[in-house]
Amino acid sequence: MPTMSDSNHTGTFFFLAGLPGLEAVHKWLSIPLCAMYVASLAGNSLILWVVKSEPSLQQPMYYFLSMLAVTDLGLSASTLPTVLPIYMLGLRQVSLDVCLAQLFFIHTFSIMESSVLLTMALDRFVAISNPLRYGTILTSPRVASLGLASVVRSIGLHIPAPVMLKRLPYCRKRLLSHSYCLHPDVMKLACADTHINSAYGLFVVLSTLGLDSVLIVLSYALILHTVLSVASKAERLKALNTCVSHICAVLLFYTPMIGLSMLHRSGTRASPSSAGLLSYLHFLIPPALNPVVYTIKTKQMRLRMLRFLRLRGAGIRDA
């Protein structure tokens, strides 16, 4: 006779949620969602192509930007398989194994993005505080080592989460709160003691997102101290202007993440629509807007993008 734990491994399904109260217009909502995914895939792919093809962009700052583009592509690819079917086809059912795989990739790429944002803050600090030694401090091997460390940390910390969730029995109503699987959301549906899972999840959040955010704030405190010591007002503005795009990326990523984490871990019941909107702001908006922010605020990227578009336009006219 199969036990509840056995049945948890075979035939367990969850039901994903769209935005509550807007079921009648889900097909219409699929249009802006598709546009966001297209913008994310096209924008981040274009950044990777431009950085690779332009010798003048073979610098640490643009290597880190390429890492950010890769993590944004990974994050978009992790959420897309369940989000679009919900809104376009009304398909909400997902198996346990698919759900666990999705939450692993979503959280892994999310932590990876946090790590890349931290390394980009380090890049800005070195560029502003020690510009003459910038190239000797952030050499290509060191940039590659930072990228590899981000990948190893993100994957290593998240392997235990789906393994522990796989062992839990799920005997409650299996309706998730989001359009994709997230660790706290799946954990709440278990009918067993989840204190270990919750403690491990909190440890991962604090040792990655929490630590990264503190170090980013510390980096900018040091940057501000360095900038204020510069005599010329014009040089101060020039130095701070190089940080604007990174600050925008940090705010886009961390602001909704903090709100979403507080909703998941607080004892109060929040409206499903607010949790859904915050999750979209955290997981869908940054990958779509980061390429736009960096193209607008980074002169070298903007010039290369305009050059690329002019060449493409000339090629189309010639054809």
Helices and strands as residue ranges (DSSP letters): H 4-9, E 13-15, G 23-25, H 26-53, G 55-57, H 60-89, E 93-95, H 96-129, G 131-133, H 134-137, H 140-158, H 160-166, H 183-187, H 195-205, I 206-210, H 211-228, H 233-241, H 244-265, H 272-283, H 285-297, H 299-318
